[in-house]
C-alpha cells in the first residue's frame, strides 16, 4: 500500500499544481481581456464625445 501511495502522491501533486496554474492563467487571461475591453470602450467613448 505504501509503495502505491508513494507512486500516486507525486502524480497527484503534479496534477493539482498544473490545474491550479491553469486556473490562474485562465483568470489572468480573463482579467486582461476585461481590461483591454474597458480601455478600448473608454477610448471609443471619448472619441465619440470629443470627435
C-alpha distance matrix in Angstrom:
0.0 3.8 5.5 5.3 6.2 8.7 10.0 10.6 12.0 15.0 15.8 16.0 18.0 20.2 20.9 21.7 24.0 25.7 26.2 27.7 29.8 31.0 32.0 33.8 35.7 36.6 38.0 39.8 41.3 42.4 44.0 45.8 47.1 48.3 50.1 51.7 52.8 54.3 56.1 57.5 58.6 60.3 62.1 63.2 64.4 66.4 68.0 69.1 70.5 72.3 73.0
3.8 0.0 3.8 5.4 4.9 6.1 8.6 9.8 10.2 13.0 14.6 14.9 16.3 18.6 19.9 20.6 22.4 24.4 25.3 26.5 28.4 30.0 31.0 32.5 34.4 35.7 36.9 38.5 40.2 41.5 42.8 44.6 46.1 47.4 48.8 50.5 51.9 53.2 54.8 56.5 57.6 59.2 60.9 62.2 63.4 65.2 66.9 68.1 69.5 71.2 71.9
5.5 3.8 0.0 3.8 5.4 5.1 6.2 8.7 10.0 11.9 13.2 14.5 16.0 17.6 19.0 20.4 22.0 23.5 24.8 26.3 27.8 29.3 30.7 32.3 33.8 35.2 36.8 38.1 39.6 41.2 42.7 44.1 45.6 47.1 48.6 50.0 51.5 53.0 54.5 56.0 57.3 59.0 60.5 61.8 63.2 65.0 66.5 67.8 69.3 70.9 71.4
5.3 5.4 3.8 0.0 3.8 5.5 5.0 6.1 8.4 10.8 11.2 12.1 14.4 15.9 16.6 18.1 20.2 21.4 22.3 24.2 25.9 27.0 28.3 30.2 31.7 32.8 34.5 36.0 37.3 38.8 40.5 42.0 43.2 44.8 46.4 47.8 49.1 50.7 52.4 53.7 54.9 56.7 58.3 59.4 60.8 62.8 64.2 65.4 67.0 68.7 69.1
6.2 4.9 5.4 3.8 0.0 3.8 5.3 5.1 5.8 8.9 10.0 10.1 11.9 14.1 15.0 15.9 17.9 19.7 20.5 21.8 23.8 25.2 26.2 27.9 29.8 30.9 32.2 33.8 35.4 36.8 38.2 39.9 41.3 42.6 44.2 45.8 47.1 48.5 50.2 51.8 52.9 54.5 56.2 57.5 58.7 60.6 62.2 63.4 64.8 66.5 67.2
8.7 6.1 5.1 5.5 3.8 0.0 3.8 5.6 5.4 7.1 9.2 10.3 11.2 13.0 14.8 15.9 17.2 19.0 20.4 21.7 23.1 24.8 26.3 27.5 29.2 30.7 32.2 33.4 35.0 36.7 38.0 39.4 41.0 42.6 43.8 45.4 47.0 48.4 49.8 51.4 52.8 54.3 55.8 57.2 58.6 60.3 61.8 63.2 64.7 66.2 66.8
10.0 8.6 6.2 5.0 5.3 3.8 0.0 3.8 5.7 6.5 7.2 9.3 10.9 11.7 13.2 15.1 16.5 17.6 19.1 21.0 22.1 23.4 25.2 26.7 28.0 29.4 31.2 32.5 33.7 35.5 37.1 38.3 39.7 41.5 42.9 44.2 45.7 47.4 48.8 50.1 51.6 53.3 54.7 55.9 57.5 59.3 60.6 62.0 63.6 65.1 65.6
10.6 9.8 8.7 6.1 5.1 5.6 3.8 0.0 3.8 5.8 5.3 6.2 8.7 10.0 10.6 12.2 14.3 15.4 16.3 18.2 19.9 20.9 22.4 24.2 25.7 26.7 28.5 30.0 31.3 32.8 34.4 35.9 37.2 38.8 40.4 41.8 43.1 44.7 46.3 47.6 48.9 50.7 52.2 53.4 54.8 56.7 58.2 59.4 61.0 62.6 63.1
12.0 10.2 10.0 8.4 5.8 5.4 5.7 3.8 0.0 3.8 5.4 5.2 6.2 8.5 9.9 10.6 12.2 14.2 15.2 16.4 18.2 19.8 21.0 22.4 24.2 25.6 26.9 28.3 30.0 31.5 32.8 34.4 35.9 37.3 38.7 40.3 41.8 43.2 44.7 46.3 47.6 49.1 50.7 52.1 53.4 55.2 56.8 58.1 59.5 61.1 61.8
15.0 13.0 11.9 10.8 8.9 7.1 6.5 5.8 3.8 0.0 3.8 5.5 5.0 6.0 8.5 9.8 10.4 12.1 14.0 15.2 16.2 18.1 19.8 20.8 22.3 24.0 25.6 26.6 28.1 30.0 31.3 32.5 34.2 35.9 37.1 38.5 40.2 41.7 42.9 44.5 46.0 47.5 48.9 50.4 51.8 53.5 54.9 56.4 57.9 59.3 59.9
15.8 14.6 13.2 11.2 10.0 9.2 7.2 5.3 5.4 3.8 0.0 3.8 5.4 5.1 6.0 8.5 9.8 10.5 12.1 14.1 15.2 16.2 18.2 19.8 20.9 22.2 24.2 25.4 26.6 28.3 30.0 31.2 32.5 34.4 35.8 37.0 38.5 40.3 41.6 42.9 44.4 46.2 47.5 48.8 50.3 52.1 53.5 54.8 56.5 58.0 58.4
16.0 14.9 14.5 12.1 10.1 10.3 9.3 6.2 5.2 5.5 3.8 0.0 3.8 5.4 5.1 6.0 8.5 9.8 10.4 12.1 14.0 15.1 16.3 18.1 19.8 20.8 22.4 24.0 25.4 26.8 28.3 30.0 31.2 32.7 34.3 35.8 37.1 38.6 40.3 41.7 42.9 44.6 46.2 47.4 48.8 50.7 52.2 53.4 54.9 56.6 57.2
18.0 16.3 16.0 14.4 11.9 11.2 10.9 8.7 6.2 5.0 5.4 3.8 0.0 3.8 5.5 5.2 6.1 8.6 9.8 10.5 12.1 14.1 15.3 16.3 18.2 19.8 21.1 22.2 24.1 25.7 26.8 28.4 30.0 31.4 32.7 34.3 35.9 37.2 38.7 40.3 41.7 43.1 44.7 46.2 47.5 49.1 50.8 52.2 53.5 55.0 55.7
20.2 18.6 17.6 15.9 14.1 13.0 11.7 10.0 8.5 6.0 5.1 5.4 3.8 0.0 3.8 5.5 5.2 6.2 8.6 10.0 10.5 12.2 14.2 15.3 16.4 18.2 20.0 20.8 22.2 24.2 25.6 26.7 28.3 30.1 31.3 32.6 34.3 35.9 37.1 38.6 40.2 41.8 43.1 44.5 46.0 47.7 49.1 50.6 52.1 53.5 54.0
20.9 19.9 19.0 16.6 15.0 14.8 13.2 10.6 9.9 8.5 6.0 5.1 5.5 3.8 0.0 3.8 5.4 5.1 6.1 8.6 9.7 10.4 12.2 14.1 15.2 16.3 18.3 19.7 20.7 22.4 24.1 25.5 26.6 28.4 30.0 31.2 32.6 34.3 35.8 37.1 38.5 40.3 41.7 42.9 44.4 46.3 47.6 48.9 50.6 52.1 52.6
21.7 20.6 20.4 18.1 15.9 15.9 15.1 12.2 10.6 9.8 8.5 6.0 5.2 5.5 3.8 0.0 3.8 5.4 5.0 6.1 8.4 9.7 10.4 12.1 14.1 15.1 16.4 18.1 19.7 21.0 22.4 24.1 25.5 26.8 28.4 30.0 31.3 32.7 34.4 35.9 37.1 38.7 40.4 41.7 42.9 44.8 46.4 47.6 49.0 50.7 51.4
24.0 22.4 22.0 20.2 17.9 17.2 16.5 14.3 12.2 10.4 9.8 8.5 6.1 5.2 5.4 3.8 0.0 3.8 5.4 5.2 6.0 8.5 9.9 10.4 12.2 14.1 15.3 16.2 18.1 19.9 20.9 22.3 24.1 25.6 26.7 28.3 30.0 31.3 32.6 34.3 35.7 37.2 38.7 40.2 41.5 43.1 44.7 46.2 47.6 49.0 49.7
25.7 24.4 23.5 21.4 19.7 19.0 17.6 15.4 14.2 12.1 10.5 9.8 8.6 6.2 5.1 5.4 3.8 0.0 3.8 5.5 5.0 6.0 8.6 9.8 10.4 12.1 14.2 15.1 16.2 18.2 19.8 20.8 22.2 24.1 25.4 26.6 28.3 30.0 31.2 32.5 34.1 35.8 37.1 38.4 40.0 41.7 43.1 44.5 46.1 47.6 48.0
26.2 25.3 24.8 22.3 20.5 20.4 19.1 16.3 15.2 14.0 12.1 10.4 9.8 8.6 6.1 5.0 5.4 3.8 0.0 3.8 5.4 5.0 6.2 8.6 9.9 10.4 12.3 14.0 15.1 16.4 18.3 19.8 20.9 22.4 24.2 25.6 26.8 28.4 30.1 31.4 32.6 34.4 36.0 37.1 38.5 40.4 41.9 43.1 44.7 46.3 46.8
27.7 26.5 26.3 24.2 21.8 21.7 21.0 18.2 16.4 15.2 14.1 12.1 10.5 10.0 8.6 6.1 5.2 5.5 3.8 0.0 3.8 5.4 5.0 6.1 8.6 9.8 10.6 12.1 14.1 15.3 16.4 18.2 19.8 21.0 22.4 24.2 25.6 26.8 28.4 30.1 31.2 32.7 34.5 35.8 37.0 38.8 40.5 41.7 43.1 44.7 45.5
29.8 28.4 27.8 25.9 23.8 23.1 22.1 19.9 18.2 16.2 15.2 14.0 12.1 10.5 9.7 8.4 6.0 5.0 5.4 3.8 0.0 3.8 5.4 5.0 6.2 8.5 9.9 10.4 12.1 14.2 15.2 16.3 18.2 19.9 20.9 22.3 24.1 25.5 26.7 28.3 29.9 31.3 32.7 34.2 35.7 37.2 38.8 40.3 41.7 43.1 43.7
31.0 30.0 29.3 27.0 25.2 24.8 23.4 20.9 19.8 18.1 16.2 15.1 14.1 12.2 10.4 9.7 8.5 6.0 5.0 5.4 3.8 0.0 3.8 5.4 5.1 6.1 8.6 9.7 10.4 12.2 14.1 15.2 16.3 18.2 19.8 20.9 22.3 24.1 25.5 26.7 28.2 30.0 31.3 32.5 34.1 36.0 37.3 38.6 40.3 41.8 42.2
32.0 31.0 30.7 28.3 26.2 26.3 25.2 22.4 21.0 19.8 18.2 16.3 15.3 14.2 12.2 10.4 9.9 8.6 6.2 5.0 5.4 3.8 0.0 3.8 5.5 5.1 6.2 8.5 9.8 10.5 12.2 14.2 15.2 16.4 18.2 19.9 20.9 22.4 24.2 25.6 26.7 28.4 30.2 31.3 32.5 34.5 36.1 37.2 38.7 40.4 41.0
33.8 32.5 32.3 30.2 27.9 27.5 26.7 24.2 22.4 20.8 19.8 18.1 16.3 15.3 14.1 12.1 10.4 9.8 8.6 6.1 5.0 5.4 3.8 0.0 3.8 5.4 5.2 6.0 8.5 9.9 10.5 12.2 14.1 15.3 16.4 18.2 19.8 20.9 22.4 24.2 25.4 26.8 28.4 30.0 31.2 32.8 34.5 35.9 37.2 38.7 39.5
35.7 34.4 33.8 31.7 29.8 29.2 28.0 25.7 24.2 22.3 20.9 19.8 18.2 16.4 15.2 14.1 12.2 10.4 9.9 8.6 6.2 5.1 5.5 3.8 0.0 3.8 5.5 4.9 6.0 8.5 9.7 10.4 12.1 14.1 15.1 16.2 18.1 19.7 20.8 22.2 23.9 25.4 26.7 28.1 29.7 31.3 32.7 34.2 35.8 37.1 37.7
36.6 35.7 35.2 32.8 30.9 30.7 29.4 26.7 25.6 24.0 22.2 20.8 19.8 18.2 16.3 15.1 14.1 12.1 10.4 9.8 8.5 6.1 5.1 5.4 3.8 0.0 3.8 5.4 5.0 6.2 8.6 9.8 10.5 12.3 14.2 15.2 16.4 18.2 19.9 21.0 22.2 24.2 25.6 26.7 28.1 30.1 31.5 32.6 34.4 36.0 36.4
38.0 36.9 36.8 34.5 32.2 32.2 31.2 28.5 26.9 25.6 24.2 22.4 21.1 20.0 18.3 16.4 15.3 14.2 12.3 10.6 9.9 8.6 6.2 5.2 5.5 3.8 0.0 3.8 5.4 5.0 6.1 8.6 9.7 10.4 12.2 14.1 15.1 16.3 18.2 19.9 20.7 22.3 24.2 25.4 26.5 28.4 30.1 31.3 32.6 34.4 35.1
39.8 38.5 38.1 36.0 33.8 33.4 32.5 30.0 28.3 26.6 25.4 24.0 22.2 20.8 19.7 18.1 16.2 15.1 14.0 12.1 10.4 9.7 8.5 6.0 4.9 5.4 3.8 0.0 3.8 5.4 5.1 6.2 8.6 9.9 10.5 12.3 14.1 15.2 16.4 18.3 19.7 21.0 22.5 24.1 25.4 26.9 28.6 30.1 31.4 32.8 33.6
41.3 40.2 39.6 37.3 35.4 35.0 33.7 31.3 30.0 28.1 26.6 25.4 24.1 22.2 20.7 19.7 18.1 16.2 15.1 14.1 12.1 10.4 9.8 8.5 6.0 5.0 5.4 3.8 0.0 3.8 5.4 5.1 6.2 8.6 9.8 10.5 12.2 14.1 15.3 16.4 18.0 19.8 21.0 22.2 23.9 25.7 26.9 28.4 30.1 31.5 31.9
42.4 41.5 41.2 38.8 36.8 36.7 35.5 32.8 31.5 30.0 28.3 26.8 25.7 24.2 22.4 21.0 19.9 18.2 16.4 15.3 14.2 12.2 10.5 9.9 8.5 6.2 5.0 5.4 3.8 0.0 3.8 5.4 5.0 6.1 8.5 9.8 10.4 12.1 14.2 15.3 16.2 18.2 19.9 20.8 22.1 24.2 25.6 26.7 28.3 30.1 30.6
44.0 42.8 42.7 40.5 38.2 38.0 37.1 34.4 32.8 31.3 30.0 28.3 26.8 25.6 24.1 22.4 20.9 19.8 18.3 16.4 15.2 14.1 12.2 10.5 9.7 8.6 6.1 5.1 5.4 3.8 0.0 3.8 5.4 5.1 6.1 8.6 9.8 10.4 12.2 14.2 15.1 16.3 18.2 19.7 20.7 22.4 24.3 25.5 26.7 28.4 29.3
45.8 44.6 44.1 42.0 39.9 39.4 38.3 35.9 34.4 32.5 31.2 30.0 28.4 26.7 25.5 24.1 22.3 20.8 19.8 18.2 16.3 15.2 14.2 12.2 10.4 9.8 8.6 6.2 5.1 5.4 3.8 0.0 3.8 5.4 5.0 6.1 8.5 9.7 10.4 12.1 13.9 15.2 16.4 18.0 19.6 21.0 22.4 24.1 25.5 26.8 27.4
47.1 46.1 45.6 43.2 41.3 41.0 39.7 37.2 35.9 34.2 32.5 31.2 30.0 28.3 26.6 25.5 24.1 22.2 20.9 19.8 18.2 16.3 15.2 14.1 12.1 10.5 9.7 8.6 6.2 5.0 5.4 3.8 0.0 3.8 5.5 5.1 6.1 8.5 9.9 10.5 12.0 14.1 15.3 16.2 17.9 19.9 21.0 22.3 24.1 25.7 26.0
48.3 47.4 47.1 44.8 42.6 42.6 41.5 38.8 37.3 35.9 34.4 32.7 31.4 30.1 28.4 26.8 25.6 24.1 22.4 21.0 19.9 18.2 16.4 15.3 14.1 12.3 10.4 9.9 8.6 6.1 5.1 5.4 3.8 0.0 3.8 5.5 5.1 6.1 8.6 9.9 10.3 12.1 14.2 15.1 16.1 18.2 19.9 20.8 22.2 24.1 24.9
50.1 48.8 48.6 46.4 44.2 43.8 42.9 40.4 38.7 37.1 35.8 34.3 32.7 31.3 30.0 28.4 26.7 25.4 24.2 22.4 20.9 19.8 18.2 16.4 15.1 14.2 12.2 10.5 9.8 8.5 6.1 5.0 5.5 3.8 0.0 3.8 5.4 5.0 6.1 8.6 9.7 10.5 12.2 14.1 15.1 16.4 18.3 19.8 20.9 22.4 23.3
51.7 50.5 50.0 47.8 45.8 45.4 44.2 41.8 40.3 38.5 37.0 35.8 34.3 32.6 31.2 30.0 28.3 26.6 25.6 24.2 22.3 20.9 19.9 18.2 16.2 15.2 14.1 12.3 10.5 9.8 8.6 6.1 5.1 5.5 3.8 0.0 3.8 5.4 5.1 6.1 8.4 9.8 10.5 12.1 13.9 15.3 16.5 18.2 19.9 21.0 21.4
52.8 51.9 51.5 49.1 47.1 47.0 45.7 43.1 41.8 40.2 38.5 37.1 35.9 34.3 32.6 31.3 30.0 28.3 26.8 25.6 24.1 22.3 20.9 19.8 18.1 16.4 15.1 14.1 12.2 10.4 9.8 8.5 6.1 5.1 5.4 3.8 0.0 3.8 5.5 5.2 5.9 8.5 9.9 10.4 11.9 14.1 15.3 16.3 18.1 19.9 20.2
54.3 53.2 53.0 50.7 48.5 48.4 47.4 44.7 43.2 41.7 40.3 38.6 37.2 35.9 34.3 32.7 31.3 30.0 28.4 26.8 25.5 24.1 22.4 20.9 19.7 18.2 16.3 15.2 14.1 12.1 10.4 9.7 8.5 6.1 5.0 5.4 3.8 0.0 3.8 5.6 5.0 6.1 8.6 9.8 10.3 12.2 14.2 15.2 16.3 18.2 19.2
56.1 54.8 54.5 52.4 50.2 49.8 48.8 46.3 44.7 42.9 41.6 40.3 38.7 37.1 35.8 34.4 32.6 31.2 30.1 28.4 26.7 25.5 24.2 22.4 20.8 19.9 18.2 16.4 15.3 14.2 12.2 10.4 9.9 8.6 6.1 5.1 5.5 3.8 0.0 3.8 5.4 5.1 6.2 8.5 9.7 10.6 12.3 14.2 15.3 16.4 17.3
57.5 56.5 56.0 53.7 51.8 51.4 50.1 47.6 46.3 44.5 42.9 41.7 40.3 38.6 37.1 35.9 34.3 32.5 31.4 30.1 28.3 26.7 25.6 24.2 22.2 21.0 19.9 18.3 16.4 15.3 14.2 12.1 10.5 9.9 8.6 6.1 5.2 5.6 3.8 0.0 3.8 5.4 5.1 6.0 8.4 9.9 10.5 12.2 14.2 15.3 15.5
58.6 57.6 57.3 54.9 52.9 52.8 51.6 48.9 47.6 46.0 44.4 42.9 41.7 40.2 38.5 37.1 35.7 34.1 32.6 31.2 29.9 28.2 26.7 25.4 23.9 22.2 20.7 19.7 18.0 16.2 15.1 13.9 12.0 10.3 9.7 8.4 5.9 5.0 5.4 3.8 0.0 3.8 5.5 5.1 6.0 8.6 9.9 10.5 12.2 14.2 14.8
60.3 59.2 59.0 56.7 54.5 54.3 53.3 50.7 49.1 47.5 46.2 44.6 43.1 41.8 40.3 38.7 37.2 35.8 34.4 32.7 31.3 30.0 28.4 26.8 25.4 24.2 22.3 21.0 19.8 18.2 16.3 15.2 14.1 12.1 10.5 9.8 8.5 6.1 5.1 5.4 3.8 0.0 3.8 5.4 5.0 6.1 8.6 9.8 10.5 12.1 13.4
62.1 60.9 60.5 58.3 56.2 55.8 54.7 52.2 50.7 48.9 47.5 46.2 44.7 43.1 41.7 40.4 38.7 37.1 36.0 34.5 32.7 31.3 30.2 28.4 26.7 25.6 24.2 22.5 21.0 19.9 18.2 16.4 15.3 14.2 12.2 10.5 9.9 8.6 6.2 5.1 5.5 3.8 0.0 3.8 5.4 5.2 6.2 8.6 9.9 10.5 11.2
63.2 62.2 61.8 59.4 57.5 57.2 55.9 53.4 52.1 50.4 48.8 47.4 46.2 44.5 42.9 41.7 40.2 38.4 37.1 35.8 34.2 32.5 31.3 30.0 28.1 26.7 25.4 24.1 22.2 20.8 19.7 18.0 16.2 15.1 14.1 12.1 10.4 9.8 8.5 6.0 5.1 5.4 3.8 0.0 3.8 5.5 5.2 6.2 8.7 10.1 9.9
64.4 63.4 63.2 60.8 58.7 58.6 57.5 54.8 53.4 51.8 50.3 48.8 47.5 46.0 44.4 42.9 41.5 40.0 38.5 37.0 35.7 34.1 32.5 31.2 29.7 28.1 26.5 25.4 23.9 22.1 20.7 19.6 17.9 16.1 15.1 13.9 11.9 10.3 9.7 8.4 6.0 5.0 5.4 3.8 0.0 3.8 5.5 5.2 6.3 8.7 9.7
66.4 65.2 65.0 62.8 60.6 60.3 59.3 56.7 55.2 53.5 52.1 50.7 49.1 47.7 46.3 44.8 43.1 41.7 40.4 38.8 37.2 36.0 34.5 32.8 31.3 30.1 28.4 26.9 25.7 24.2 22.4 21.0 19.9 18.2 16.4 15.3 14.1 12.2 10.6 9.9 8.6 6.1 5.2 5.5 3.8 0.0 3.8 5.4 5.0 6.0 7.8
68.0 66.9 66.5 64.2 62.2 61.8 60.6 58.2 56.8 54.9 53.5 52.2 50.8 49.1 47.6 46.4 44.7 43.1 41.9 40.5 38.8 37.3 36.1 34.5 32.7 31.5 30.1 28.6 26.9 25.6 24.3 22.4 21.0 19.9 18.3 16.5 15.3 14.2 12.3 10.5 9.9 8.6 6.2 5.2 5.5 3.8 0.0 3.8 5.4 5.2 5.0
69.1 68.1 67.8 65.4 63.4 63.2 62.0 59.4 58.1 56.4 54.8 53.4 52.2 50.6 48.9 47.6 46.2 44.5 43.1 41.7 40.3 38.6 37.2 35.9 34.2 32.6 31.3 30.1 28.4 26.7 25.5 24.1 22.3 20.8 19.8 18.2 16.3 15.2 14.2 12.2 10.5 9.8 8.6 6.2 5.2 5.4 3.8 0.0 3.8 5.7 5.3
70.5 69.5 69.3 67.0 64.8 64.7 63.6 61.0 59.5 57.9 56.5 54.9 53.5 52.1 50.6 49.0 47.6 46.1 44.7 43.1 41.7 40.3 38.7 37.2 35.8 34.4 32.6 31.4 30.1 28.3 26.7 25.5 24.1 22.2 20.9 19.9 18.1 16.3 15.3 14.2 12.2 10.5 9.9 8.7 6.3 5.0 5.4 3.8 0.0 3.8 5.9
72.3 71.2 70.9 68.7 66.5 66.2 65.1 62.6 61.1 59.3 58.0 56.6 55.0 53.5 52.1 50.7 49.0 47.6 46.3 44.7 43.1 41.8 40.4 38.7 37.1 36.0 34.4 32.8 31.5 30.1 28.4 26.8 25.7 24.1 22.4 21.0 19.9 18.2 16.4 15.3 14.2 12.1 10.5 10.1 8.7 6.0 5.2 5.7 3.8 0.0 3.8
73.0 71.9 71.4 69.1 67.2 66.8 65.6 63.1 61.8 59.9 58.4 57.2 55.7 54.0 52.6 51.4 49.7 48.0 46.8 45.5 43.7 42.2 41.0 39.5 37.7 36.4 35.1 33.6 31.9 30.6 29.3 27.4 26.0 24.9 23.3 21.4 20.2 19.2 17.3 15.5 14.8 13.4 11.2 9.9 9.7 7.8 5.0 5.3 5.9 3.8 0.0
